[in-house]
């Protein structure tokens, strides 16, 4: 009666086969939910054996289900074509998660893995996490209250990235070029349109906010913020000017033409002018040595396919961003079109015909930004020119305010899996243009797609190996085996290296010093010398970014939960008192107090384009204006402020996505980490802790499992008997 969720990507096809052949999800109440939003391409056929040529174009989950059903007609499958993520929580809701027994994952990006891991931790579901990288593979067994979660298992999600000075001025690997190009995609086709939309709403308010964040800023980051704002607003201004002038495809090509020369000629020439080929650094050593490669500026060549592809892709992406009538929303990849999308805007002759009418922009020397002090970075007084440019941009935007009626903008939404939307083609052309600038070997489209899309590659043999281990660990979970019997693994079939080891117990949460991630992110931009070549903060600087986080209970783990009986008819004050009464009843010391109640945390972009979390403050003891909320119904309050209706829910976790109850240790002046606090809103709650879930009762209780095992043994005996009979007949024939 096992009910499980199987995530998407290549490993899952093998897991489905293994589930079918081992009788998993074949009982009377069993159900295997497969979800994959992708469709089958020809390239899938040589590495995913469940698919055949006649499956091309079909949803992967449906085709996999039909093939698995042919292996075991008793397999019960629910095939979906949905992402598992925040945007599909109406599908994958409380009822869904509480109704499954375990999850088998093989996702292609860390963000999705962390999301599913978080859900398994909250709903207390076993997780079989597997992944491949070429000939290498790993398997992680996650069992509630017995092992660490996947997120606690390693450093896969750590690191701040490559220092900005390396990406923008001194790349030496194609990976740097691809990551830089991915950032250019945002800077060219996403951020200008998003910022311009704010200008369209209220230009005066937009300019005032920008001034407050840059020119009026008094922090040490003022110079960097001004320089960044000049770069952003220059593009916003051009975008608005074009949007207000009834843009044409020729205007979009002109924007791409300007970018070509700015990115691959002017910026490179600025670097060469500032640091000639034989330049010496402050220590007297050759500046262009080690990883620093002396660059060369590009000159547009209409016969160079990389140059042409950059112009074609950038022109079309600008046309989509400016919502040209010819570039409406692109249909999904599964929709069959009479011809390739925007086929008439893809030819070299077409783009060169337009470019032939353009003049080459005049080169004007500019400054080199994002340098460390050692490399000769700009001093504070050098920001005067940037400040003058920024003030002029403010005036230009205010002047544009009355000319923008009817302007329309559509920021691009990067999608790696649509081969016709120009996104990966732009990344490829842009990366290879950058690579040629720095004498770095160019990369094929597939590699650019893999790195820009953060895809984890796999091959069929590796997949089959790891999925065999997955089914073995699944059987151990079904039999309620102890942690000593389970095995995580890191293996490589190419080097014949197989490392299996016992999973670690849950990570302890206790008082500790942690790094302030926001401050570290700011430092990566302003002080790249604090970081190593992999973008990790060096040990000697960590103390400057550390803060204390207390814990209650003093030692606990992320599987634990604090349940509070509550009612949707209560006031916020009554809810506050109920939560604190529960905390105090568990033995919390007097110095642990409630310091904040806030609404749902939402990701927004600040004036510098950085993603930050914002939330409405419902109650803060230091803010008298919030005290009146204590007399309001808390359920109505979060519906009014955040649009969340909780009246029909059986339980509600107090998480940043819903509502935050922040605890503070007044003696330490530190926040307090607690297990997840859950409000029990109805007496009968579908949530079941791990000890009460059906799977933990032991699989011996399942009659269908025993029956299936007996049938398999009988089949083996029949086959053996048949072989003996054949051998006997052969011997009898020989005697005659």
C-alpha positions as CSV (number, residue, x, y, z in Angstrom):
1,X,0.0,0.0,0.0
2,X,3.0,2.2,-0.4
3,X,2.2,5.7,-1.7
4,X,5.2,7.7,-3.0
5,X,6.2,10.8,-4.9
6,X,8.8,10.4,-7.6
7,X,10.5,13.6,-8.8
8,X,11.6,14.4,-12.3
9,X,14.7,13.9,-14.4
10,X,16.7,11.0,-15.8
11,X,17.3,8.9,-12.6
12,X,13.5,8.7,-12.1
13,X,12.9,6.7,-15.3
14,X,15.1,3.9,-13.9
15,X,13.5,4.2,-10.5
16,X,10.0,3.8,-12.0
17,X,11.2,0.6,-13.7
18,X,12.6,-0.6,-10.4
19,X,9.4,0.2,-8.6
20,X,7.4,-1.7,-11.1
21,X,9.6,-4.8,-11.1
22,X,9.8,-4.9,-7.3
23,X,6.0,-4.5,-6.7
24,X,6.3,-1.0,-5.1
25,X,3.0,0.9,-5.2
26,X,1.2,-2.1,-6.5
27,X,-1.0,-2.8,-3.4
28,X,-4.7,-2.0,-3.2
29,X,-4.1,1.5,-1.8
30,X,-0.7,2.0,-3.3
31,X,0.0,5.0,-5.6
32,X,3.1,6.2,-7.4
33,X,2.9,9.9,-8.3
34,X,5.2,10.9,-11.1
35,X,5.7,14.5,-11.9
36,X,7.8,16.0,-14.7
37,X,6.9,19.1,-16.7
38,X,9.2,18.2,-19.6
39,X,8.5,16.5,-22.9
40,X,10.5,13.9,-24.6
41,X,13.1,15.0,-27.2
42,X,15.1,12.9,-29.6
43,X,18.2,13.4,-27.5
44,X,16.5,11.6,-24.6
45,X,16.3,8.3,-26.5
46,X,20.0,7.3,-26.2
47,X,20.1,7.7,-22.4
48,X,16.5,7.0,-21.1
49,X,15.6,3.5,-22.0
50,X,11.9,3.8,-21.1
51,X,11.3,6.0,-24.1
52,X,11.0,5.0,-27.8
53,X,10.9,7.0,-31.0
54,X,7.1,7.1,-31.0
55,X,7.2,8.8,-27.6
56,X,9.0,12.0,-28.9
57,X,6.8,15.0,-28.0
58,X,4.9,13.2,-25.3
59,X,5.0,14.3,-21.6
60,X,7.8,12.3,-19.9
61,X,5.7,11.4,-16.9
62,X,2.9,9.9,-19.1
63,X,5.2,8.0,-21.3
64,X,7.2,6.6,-18.4
65,X,3.9,5.5,-16.7
66,X,2.7,3.7,-19.8
67,X,6.0,1.9,-20.2
68,X,6.2,0.9,-16.5
69,X,2.6,-0.3,-16.7
70,X,3.6,-2.8,-19.3
71,X,6.2,-4.2,-16.9
72,X,3.7,-4.6,-14.0
73,X,0.0,-4.1,-14.7
74,X,-0.6,-3.9,-10.9
75,X,1.4,-0.6,-10.7
76,X,-0.8,2.3,-9.7
77,X,0.4,5.6,-11.2
78,X,-0.7,9.2,-11.1
79,X,1.2,11.0,-13.9
80,X,1.5,14.8,-13.6
81,X,3.3,17.5,-15.6
82,X,3.9,20.0,-12.8
83,X,6.9,21.6,-11.1
84,X,7.1,20.8,-7.4
85,X,7.6,24.3,-6.0
86,X,6.1,27.3,-4.4
87,X,4.0,28.1,-7.4
88,X,2.2,24.7,-7.4
89,X,1.4,24.4,-3.7
90,X,-2.3,24.4,-4.6
91,X,-1.7,21.0,-6.2
92,X,1.0,19.7,-3.9
93,X,-0.9,20.8,-0.7
94,X,-1.2,19.6,2.8
95,X,-3.5,16.8,1.8
96,X,-1.0,15.6,-0.8
97,X,2.0,15.6,1.4
98,X,0.3,14.0,4.3
99,X,-1.1,11.3,2.0
100,X,2.3,10.0,0.7
101,X,4.7,7.6,2.5
102,X,8.0,8.6,0.9
103,X,9.7,10.6,-1.8
104,X,12.3,9.6,-4.3
105,X,14.1,12.5,-5.9
106,X,16.5,13.0,-8.8
107,X,16.2,16.7,-9.6
108,X,18.5,18.8,-11.8
109,X,19.1,21.8,-9.6
110,X,19.9,22.6,-6.0
111,X,16.9,25.0,-5.5
112,X,14.4,22.3,-6.3
113,X,16.2,19.7,-4.2
114,X,16.2,22.1,-1.2
115,X,12.5,22.8,-1.6
116,X,11.5,19.1,-1.6
117,X,13.9,18.4,1.2
118,X,12.2,21.1,3.3
119,X,8.8,19.6,2.6
120,X,10.0,16.2,3.6
121,X,11.4,17.6,6.9
122,X,8.2,19.4,7.7
123,X,5.8,16.6,6.9
124,X,8.2,14.0,8.2
125,X,8.6,11.9,5.1
126,X,11.6,9.7,4.2
127,X,13.5,11.0,1.2
128,X,15.7,9.0,-1.2
129,X,17.8,11.6,-2.8
130,X,20.1,10.6,-5.8
131,X,22.1,12.5,-8.3
132,X,24.6,11.9,-11.1
133,X,27.5,13.8,-12.5
134,X,29.0,12.1,-15.5
135,X,30.3,8.7,-14.3
136,X,29.9,9.8,-10.6
137,X,26.8,9.4,-8.5
138,X,25.6,9.9,-5.0
139,X,22.7,8.6,-2.9
140,X,21.5,10.2,0.3
141,X,19.0,8.4,2.6
142,X,16.9,10.8,4.7
143,X,14.7,9.3,7.4
144,X,12.7,11.4,9.9
145,X,14.3,11.8,13.3
146,X,17.0,9.3,12.4
147,X,19.3,11.1,9.9
148,X,20.3,14.5,8.7
149,X,18.2,16.2,6.1
150,X,19.6,16.6,2.6
151,X,20.2,20.3,3.2
152,X,22.4,19.4,6.2
153,X,24.4,16.9,4.4
154,X,27.1,19.0,2.7
155,X,28.3,22.3,1.3
156,X,26.7,22.0,-2.2
157,X,24.8,25.2,-1.7
158,X,27.5,27.2,0.0
159,X,30.0,29.7,-1.5
160,X,29.4,33.2,-2.7
161,X,30.3,32.7,-6.3
162,X,33.2,34.1,-8.3
163,X,34.6,37.5,-7.2
164,X,33.0,40.3,-9.3
165,X,36.4,41.6,-10.5
166,X,37.2,38.2,-12.0
167,X,33.8,38.0,-13.8
168,X,33.8,41.5,-15.1
169,X,37.5,42.1,-15.9
170,X,39.7,39.1,-15.6
171,X,38.0,35.8,-16.7
172,X,40.3,32.9,-17.3
173,X,37.8,30.0,-17.7
174,X,34.8,29.6,-20.0
175,X,32.7,29.1,-16.9
176,X,33.5,32.7,-16.0
177,X,32.3,33.8,-19.4
178,X,29.1,31.9,-19.2
179,X,28.3,33.2,-15.7
180,X,29.1,36.7,-16.8
181,X,26.8,36.2,-19.8
182,X,24.0,35.0,-17.6
183,X,24.3,38.2,-15.6
184,X,24.3,40.2,-18.8
185,X,21.0,38.6,-19.7
186,X,19.5,40.0,-16.5
187,X,21.1,43.4,-17.0
188,X,19.9,43.7,-20.6
189,X,16.5,42.1,-20.8
190,X,15.2,41.8,-17.3
191,X,16.3,44.6,-15.0
192,X,15.9,47.6,-17.3
193,X,12.3,46.5,-18.1
194,X,11.5,45.9,-14.4
195,X,13.0,49.3,-13.4
196,X,11.4,51.0,-16.3
197,X,8.0,49.7,-15.2
198,X,8.6,51.4,-11.8
199,X,9.3,54.6,-13.7
200,X,6.1,54.3,-15.7
201,X,4.1,54.0,-12.5
202,X,5.5,57.2,-10.8
203,X,8.7,58.7,-12.2
204,X,9.1,61.3,-9.4
205,X,8.8,58.8,-6.7
206,X,11.2,56.5,-8.5
207,X,13.9,59.2,-8.8
208,X,13.4,60.2,-5.2
209,X,14.0,56.7,-4.0
210,X,17.1,56.3,-6.2
211,X,18.6,59.5,-4.9
212,X,18.1,58.5,-1.3
213,X,19.8,55.2,-2.0
214,X,22.8,56.6,-3.9
215,X,23.6,60.3,-3.9
216,X,22.3,60.8,-0.3
217,X,23.9,57.6,0.9
218,X,26.6,58.2,3.6
219,X,28.0,54.7,4.0
220,X,31.3,53.4,2.6
221,X,29.4,51.7,-0.2
222,X,28.2,55.0,-1.6
223,X,30.7,55.1,-4.5
224,X,29.9,51.5,-5.6
225,X,26.2,52.2,-5.3
226,X,26.5,55.3,-7.5
227,X,28.5,53.5,-10.1
228,X,26.1,50.6,-10.2
229,X,23.1,53.0,-10.5
230,X,24.7,54.8,-13.5
231,X,25.1,51.5,-15.3
232,X,21.5,50.5,-14.5
233,X,19.8,53.8,-15.2
234,X,21.7,54.3,-18.5
235,X,20.0,51.2,-19.7
236,X,16.7,52.2,-18.2
237,X,16.8,55.5,-20.0
238,X,17.6,54.0,-23.4
239,X,14.8,51.4,-22.8
240,X,12.3,54.0,-22.0
241,X,13.3,56.2,-24.9
242,X,12.8,53.4,-27.3
243,X,9.6,52.2,-25.7
244,X,8.1,55.7,-26.0
245,X,8.9,56.0,-29.7
246,X,6.8,53.1,-31.1
247,X,9.8,50.8,-31.5
248,X,10.5,48.7,-34.5
249,X,12.7,45.7,-35.1
250,X,15.3,48.0,-36.5
251,X,15.4,50.0,-33.3
252,X,15.9,46.7,-31.4
253,X,18.8,45.8,-33.7
254,X,20.3,49.2,-33.0
255,X,20.2,48.5,-29.3
256,X,21.9,45.2,-29.9
257,X,24.5,46.9,-32.1
258,X,25.2,49.4,-29.3
259,X,25.6,46.6,-26.8
260,X,28.0,44.7,-29.1
261,X,30.4,47.5,-29.2
262,X,30.0,48.5,-25.5
263,X,30.5,44.9,-24.2
264,X,33.1,43.5,-26.5
265,X,35.0,46.6,-27.7
266,X,34.7,49.6,-25.4
267,X,34.9,47.8,-22.1
268,X,37.9,45.8,-23.3
269,X,39.5,48.9,-24.7
270,X,39.0,50.7,-21.4
271,X,40.9,47.8,-19.6
272,X,43.7,47.9,-22.2
273,X,44.1,51.6,-21.9
274,X,44.2,51.5,-18.0
275,X,46.5,48.5,-18.0
276,X,48.6,48.2,-21.2
277,X,50.2,44.9,-22.1
278,X,53.4,45.5,-20.2
279,X,51.9,47.3,-17.2
280,X,53.4,46.6,-13.7
281,X,51.4,46.3,-10.5
282,X,52.1,48.1,-7.2
283,X,54.7,45.4,-6.4
284,X,56.6,45.8,-9.6
285,X,55.3,42.5,-11.1
286,X,53.8,42.1,-14.5
287,X,50.1,43.0,-14.2
288,X,49.0,40.6,-17.0
289,X,50.3,37.3,-15.5
290,X,48.9,34.3,-13.8
291,X,45.2,34.0,-14.4
292,X,45.0,37.5,-15.9
293,X,44.8,37.2,-19.7
294,X,45.6,40.2,-21.8
295,X,42.4,40.9,-23.8
296,X,41.7,42.1,-27.3
297,X,38.8,44.2,-28.5
298,X,36.3,42.9,-31.0
299,X,35.4,44.3,-34.5
300,X,32.1,43.2,-35.9
301,X,32.5,40.7,-38.8
302,X,29.3,39.9,-40.7
303,X,30.9,36.5,-41.7
304,X,31.6,35.5,-38.1
305,X,28.7,33.3,-37.0
306,X,29.2,34.1,-33.3
307,X,29.0,37.9,-34.1
308,X,25.9,37.3,-36.2
309,X,24.2,35.1,-33.5
310,X,24.8,37.7,-30.8
311,X,23.0,40.3,-33.0
312,X,20.1,38.0,-33.9
313,X,19.5,36.8,-30.4
314,X,19.9,40.2,-28.7
315,X,17.6,41.9,-31.3
316,X,14.8,39.4,-30.8
317,X,15.1,39.5,-27.0
318,X,14.8,43.3,-27.1
319,X,11.8,43.0,-29.4
320,X,10.1,40.6,-26.9
321,X,11.0,42.9,-24.0
322,X,9.6,45.9,-25.8
323,X,6.4,43.9,-26.7
324,X,6.6,44.5,-30.5
325,X,3.5,43.3,-32.3
326,X,5.7,40.8,-34.1
327,X,7.0,39.4,-30.9
328,X,4.0,38.4,-28.7
329,X,4.2,35.8,-26.0
330,X,5.9,32.6,-27.2
331,X,3.8,29.5,-27.2
332,X,5.1,26.6,-25.0
333,X,7.6,24.2,-26.6
334,X,5.0,21.4,-26.8
335,X,2.8,23.5,-29.1
336,X,3.5,22.6,-32.7
337,X,3.9,25.6,-35.0
338,X,3.9,25.7,-38.8
339,X,7.5,26.9,-38.7
340,X,10.1,27.7,-36.1
341,X,9.1,30.6,-33.9
342,X,10.2,34.0,-35.4
343,X,11.8,32.1,-38.3
344,X,11.9,35.3,-40.5
345,X,14.0,37.0,-37.8
346,X,16.7,34.4,-37.5
347,X,18.8,34.7,-40.7
348,X,22.3,36.1,-41.1
349,X,21.3,37.9,-44.3
350,X,18.4,39.5,-42.5
351,X,20.4,40.9,-39.6
352,X,23.4,41.9,-41.7
353,X,21.0,43.8,-44.0
354,X,19.9,45.9,-41.1
355,X,23.4,46.2,-39.6
356,X,24.8,47.3,-42.9
357,X,22.9,50.6,-42.5
358,X,24.4,51.4,-39.1
359,X,27.6,53.4,-38.4
360,X,30.2,52.0,-36.0
361,X,29.8,53.9,-32.7
362,X,32.7,56.2,-31.8
363,X,34.8,54.8,-28.9
364,X,34.9,57.1,-25.8
365,X,37.3,56.1,-23.1
366,X,35.6,55.2,-19.8
367,X,36.7,54.0,-16.4
368,X,37.3,50.4,-15.3
369,X,35.1,49.4,-12.3
370,X,35.0,46.4,-9.9
371,X,38.7,46.4,-9.2
372,X,40.3,45.6,-5.9
373,X,42.6,48.1,-4.2
374,X,45.6,45.9,-5.2
375,X,44.5,46.1,-8.8
376,X,44.1,49.9,-8.7
377,X,40.5,50.3,-7.9
378,X,38.7,53.7,-8.0
379,X,39.1,55.9,-4.9
380,X,36.3,57.8,-3.3
381,X,37.2,61.0,-5.2
382,X,36.9,59.2,-8.5
383,X,33.2,58.9,-8.0
384,X,32.6,62.5,-8.8
385,X,32.2,61.8,-12.5
386,X,29.8,59.0,-11.8
387,X,27.8,61.3,-9.5
388,X,27.5,63.9,-12.2
389,X,26.4,61.3,-14.7
390,X,23.8,60.0,-12.2
391,X,22.3,63.5,-11.5
392,X,22.0,64.0,-15.3
393,X,20.2,60.7,-15.6
394,X,17.8,61.7,-12.9
395,X,17.0,64.9,-14.8
396,X,16.6,62.9,-18.1
397,X,14.2,60.5,-16.5
398,X,12.1,63.3,-15.0
399,X,11.9,64.9,-18.5
400,X,10.9,61.6,-20.0
401,X,8.0,61.3,-17.5
402,X,5.4,63.0,-19.7
403,X,6.3,61.2,-22.9
404,X,5.7,57.6,-21.8
405,X,2.0,57.2,-22.2
406,X,1.2,53.9,-23.9
407,X,4.7,52.4,-23.4
408,X,4.7,48.7,-22.6
409,X,7.5,46.5,-21.4
410,X,7.8,42.7,-20.7
411,X,10.9,41.6,-18.7
412,X,12.3,38.3,-19.9
413,X,11.9,35.2,-17.8
414,X,14.9,33.0,-18.3
415,X,14.0,29.6,-19.5
416,X,16.7,27.1,-20.3
417,X,14.4,24.3,-21.6
418,X,12.9,26.1,-24.6
419,X,15.3,25.9,-27.5
420,X,13.5,28.4,-29.6
421,X,13.2,31.4,-27.2
422,X,16.7,32.8,-27.9
423,X,17.7,32.6,-24.3
424,X,20.4,29.9,-24.4
425,X,21.4,31.0,-27.9
426,X,22.1,34.5,-26.5
427,X,24.1,33.0,-23.6
428,X,26.1,30.9,-26.0
429,X,26.9,33.8,-28.4
430,X,27.7,36.2,-25.6
431,X,29.9,33.7,-23.7
432,X,31.9,32.9,-26.8
433,X,32.3,36.6,-27.7
434,X,33.7,37.1,-24.2
435,X,35.9,34.0,-24.5
436,X,37.4,35.3,-27.8
437,X,38.1,38.7,-26.1
438,X,40.3,36.8,-23.6
439,X,41.8,34.0,-25.7
440,X,39.7,31.4,-23.9
441,X,38.5,28.3,-25.8
442,X,34.9,28.7,-26.9
443,X,32.1,26.4,-25.6
444,X,29.4,24.5,-27.4
445,X,25.8,25.4,-26.8
446,X,25.1,22.3,-24.7
447,X,27.9,23.3,-22.2
448,X,26.5,26.9,-22.0
449,X,23.0,25.5,-21.4
450,X,24.3,23.2,-18.7
451,X,26.2,25.9,-16.8
452,X,23.8,28.8,-17.3
453,X,20.9,26.6,-16.4
454,X,22.7,25.0,-13.6
455,X,22.0,21.5,-15.0
456,X,23.5,18.4,-13.4
457,X,24.4,16.1,-16.3
458,X,24.0,12.3,-16.2
459,X,24.7,9.2,-18.3
460,X,22.6,6.0,-18.6
461,X,25.1,3.6,-16.9
462,X,25.5,5.8,-13.9
463,X,21.8,6.2,-13.6
464,X,21.1,2.5,-13.6
465,X,23.8,2.0,-10.9
466,X,22.4,4.7,-8.5
467,X,18.8,3.6,-9.0
468,X,19.7,0.1,-8.0
469,X,21.0,1.5,-4.7
470,X,17.9,3.6,-4.3
471,X,15.6,0.5,-4.4
472,X,17.8,-1.3,-1.8
473,X,17.6,1.6,0.6
474,X,13.8,1.8,0.0
475,X,13.5,-1.8,1.1
476,X,15.4,-1.0,4.3
477,X,13.1,1.8,5.1
478,X,10.1,-0.4,4.5
479,X,11.5,-2.9,6.9
480,X,12.1,-0.3,9.6
481,X,15.8,-1.0,9.7
482,X,18.0,1.0,12.1
483,X,20.3,3.7,10.9
484,X,23.3,1.4,11.1
485,X,21.8,-0.7,8.3
486,X,21.4,2.2,5.9
487,X,24.0,3.5,3.5
488,X,24.7,6.8,1.8
489,X,27.1,6.6,-1.1
490,X,29.5,8.6,-3.3
491,X,30.7,6.5,-6.2
492,X,32.4,6.8,-9.6
493,X,32.1,3.9,-12.1
494,X,34.7,5.6,-14.3
495,X,37.5,5.3,-11.7
496,X,35.9,2.2,-10.1
497,X,35.6,4.0,-6.7
498,X,32.7,3.1,-4.4
499,X,32.4,4.7,-1.0
500,X,29.4,3.7,1.1
501,X,28.9,5.1,4.6
502,X,26.3,5.2,7.4
503,X,24.1,8.3,7.3
504,X,24.8,10.9,10.0
505,X,22.2,11.5,12.8
506,X,20.2,14.7,12.7
507,X,22.2,17.9,13.0
508,X,22.0,19.5,16.4
509,X,20.7,23.1,16.6
510,X,22.2,24.9,19.5
511,X,23.7,28.3,20.4
512,X,26.2,29.3,17.8
513,X,27.9,32.1,15.8
514,X,26.6,32.3,12.2
515,X,27.6,34.5,9.3
516,X,25.3,37.3,8.3
517,X,24.6,36.2,4.7
518,X,23.4,39.7,3.6
519,X,26.6,41.4,4.9
520,X,28.7,38.7,3.3
521,X,26.9,39.2,-0.1
522,X,27.6,43.0,0.2
523,X,31.2,42.4,1.0
524,X,31.6,40.1,-2.1
525,X,30.8,43.2,-4.2
526,X,32.7,45.9,-2.2
527,X,35.6,43.9,-0.7
528,X,36.4,40.9,-3.1
529,X,39.9,40.6,-1.4
530,X,38.1,39.0,1.6
531,X,37.2,36.0,-0.5
532,X,39.2,33.1,-2.1
533,X,39.1,32.2,-5.8
534,X,35.9,30.1,-5.3
535,X,34.0,33.1,-3.7
536,X,34.2,31.7,-0.2
537,X,34.8,34.1,2.7
538,X,38.3,33.6,4.1
539,X,38.6,32.5,7.7
540,X,40.4,35.5,9.0
541,X,37.5,37.8,8.0
542,X,34.6,35.6,9.3
543,X,34.6,37.2,12.8
544,X,33.6,40.5,11.3
545,X,30.4,39.1,9.8
546,X,29.4,36.8,12.6
547,X,26.5,37.1,15.0
548,X,25.1,35.0,17.9
549,X,22.0,32.9,17.5
550,X,20.6,31.3,20.6
551,X,18.5,28.1,20.7
552,X,15.4,26.8,22.6
553,X,15.3,24.0,23.5
554,X,19.0,24.4,24.1
555,X,19.7,21.4,21.9
556,X,17.1,20.3,19.3
557,X,17.0,19.3,15.6
558,X,15.0,20.4,12.6
559,X,12.6,17.3,12.7
560,X,11.2,18.5,16.0
561,X,8.0,20.6,16.2
562,X,6.1,22.7,18.7
563,X,2.4,22.3,18.5
564,X,0.1,25.1,19.8
565,X,-3.7,24.8,20.0
566,X,-5.2,27.8,18.4
567,X,-8.4,29.1,16.8
568,X,-9.0,31.2,13.7
569,X,-11.5,33.2,15.8
570,X,-8.8,34.4,18.2
571,X,-7.2,37.9,18.3
572,X,-3.6,38.4,17.5
573,X,-3.0,39.1,21.2
574,X,-4.6,35.8,22.2
575,X,-2.5,34.0,19.7
576,X,0.6,35.7,21.0
577,X,-0.2,34.6,24.5
578,X,-1.0,31.0,23.5
579,X,2.4,30.7,21.7
580,X,4.4,32.2,24.6
581,X,2.5,30.0,27.1
582,X,3.5,26.9,25.2
583,X,7.1,28.1,25.0
584,X,7.2,28.9,28.7
585,X,5.5,25.5,29.6
586,X,8.4,23.8,27.9
587,X,10.9,25.5,30.2
588,X,12.0,28.6,28.3
589,X,14.0,31.0,30.6
590,X,12.6,34.4,31.5
591,X,15.1,36.2,29.2
592,X,13.5,34.5,26.1
593,X,10.8,36.9,24.9
594,X,8.7,37.4,21.8
595,X,10.2,40.4,19.9
596,X,8.2,40.5,16.7
597,X,5.1,39.1,14.9
598,X,5.3,39.7,11.1
599,X,3.3,38.7,8.1
600,X,4.4,36.7,5.0
601,X,7.9,37.4,3.9
602,X,8.0,38.3,0.2
603,X,11.0,38.6,-2.1
604,X,11.3,42.0,-3.7
605,X,14.1,43.9,-5.4
606,X,15.5,47.0,-3.8
607,X,16.6,50.1,-5.7
608,X,19.9,48.4,-6.5
609,X,18.2,45.4,-8.1
610,X,19.1,43.1,-5.2
611,X,16.6,40.6,-4.0
612,X,15.5,41.2,-0.3
613,X,12.8,39.9,1.9
614,X,10.1,42.2,3.1
615,X,7.1,41.6,5.5
616,X,4.4,43.6,7.2
617,X,5.0,44.1,10.9
618,X,1.9,43.0,12.8
619,X,3.3,43.6,16.3
620,X,6.5,44.9,17.8
621,X,6.8,45.9,21.4
622,X,8.9,48.9,20.4
623,X,6.4,50.1,17.8
624,X,3.3,51.5,19.5
625,X,1.5,51.9,16.2
626,X,1.3,48.1,15.9
627,X,-0.2,47.5,19.4
628,X,-3.7,48.1,18.1
629,X,-3.4,44.9,16.0
630,X,-3.4,42.8,19.2
631,X,-7.2,43.4,19.4
632,X,-7.7,42.3,15.8
633,X,-8.6,38.8,14.5
634,X,-5.2,37.3,13.5
635,X,-6.7,35.3,10.6
636,X,-8.5,38.3,9.1
637,X,-5.3,40.3,9.6
638,X,-3.1,38.1,7.4
639,X,-5.9,37.8,4.9
640,X,-6.1,41.6,4.7
641,X,-2.3,42.2,4.6
642,X,-1.1,39.2,2.6
643,X,-4.1,37.7,0.9
644,X,-3.8,34.4,2.8
645,X,-7.0,32.7,3.8
646,X,-6.4,30.2,6.6
647,X,-9.9,29.6,7.9
648,X,-10.3,26.2,6.2
649,X,-6.9,24.8,7.3
650,X,-6.5,22.1,9.8
651,X,-3.0,23.3,10.8
652,X,-0.7,26.2,10.0
653,X,3.1,26.3,10.4
654,X,4.5,29.6,11.5
655,X,7.1,30.0,8.8
656,X,8.4,33.1,7.0
657,X,6.1,32.3,4.0
658,X,3.0,32.6,6.3
659,X,3.7,34.4,9.6
660,X,6.8,34.9,11.7
661,X,7.0,34.8,15.5
662,X,10.5,35.9,16.3
663,X,12.0,35.1,19.7
664,X,14.9,37.0,21.3
665,X,17.2,36.4,24.2
666,X,17.4,39.8,25.9
667,X,20.5,39.0,27.9
668,X,22.5,38.0,24.8
669,X,20.7,40.4,22.4
670,X,20.4,37.5,20.0
671,X,17.6,35.9,18.1
672,X,16.4,32.5,19.3
673,X,16.1,29.5,17.0
674,X,13.2,27.1,17.8
675,X,11.7,24.0,16.2
676,X,8.9,24.8,13.7
677,X,5.9,26.2,15.6
678,X,2.6,24.7,14.2
679,X,-0.9,26.0,15.1
680,X,-3.4,23.2,15.4
681,X,-6.6,24.9,14.1
682,X,-9.0,21.9,14.2
683,X,-9.2,19.0,16.7
684,X,-8.9,16.4,13.9
685,X,-5.7,17.1,12.0
686,X,-4.4,15.2,9.0
687,X,-0.8,15.7,10.0
688,X,0.8,12.6,11.4
689,X,4.2,12.6,13.1
690,X,6.7,9.9,11.9
691,X,5.9,7.5,14.7
692,X,2.2,7.5,13.8
693,X,2.6,7.1,10.0
694,X,1.5,3.8,8.4
695,X,4.9,3.0,6.9
696,X,6.6,3.0,10.3
697,X,4.5,0.1,11.5
698,X,6.6,-2.5,9.6
699,X,6.0,-3.9,6.2
700,X,5.3,-7.4,7.5
701,X,1.8,-6.3,8.3
702,X,1.0,-5.9,4.5
703,X,-0.6,-9.1,3.3
704,X,-0.1,-8.2,-0.3
705,X,3.7,-7.9,0.2
706,X,3.8,-11.5,1.6
707,X,1.6,-12.7,-1.2
708,X,3.8,-11.0,-3.8
709,X,6.9,-12.6,-2.3
710,X,5.3,-16.0,-2.3
711,X,4.2,-15.6,-5.9
712,X,7.8,-14.7,-6.9
713,X,9.1,-17.7,-5.0
714,X,6.6,-20.0,-6.7
715,X,7.6,-18.6,-10.1
716,X,11.3,-19.3,-9.4
717,X,10.4,-22.8,-8.3
718,X,8.3,-23.4,-11.4
719,X,11.2,-22.2,-13.6
720,X,13.7,-24.4,-11.7
721,X,11.3,-27.4,-12.0
722,X,10.8,-26.8,-15.7
723,X,14.6,-26.7,-16.2
724,X,15.0,-30.1,-14.4
725,X,12.2,-31.6,-16.5
726,X,14.0,-30.4,-19.7
727,X,17.3,-31.9,-18.5
728,X,15.5,-35.2,-17.6
729,X,13.9,-35.4,-21.0
730,X,17.3,-34.8,-22.7
731,X,18.9,-37.5,-20.7
732,X,16.1,-40.0,-21.5
733,X,16.4,-39.2,-25.2
734,X,20.1,-39.7,-25.1
735,X,19.7,-43.2,-23.5
736,X,17.4,-44.3,-26.3
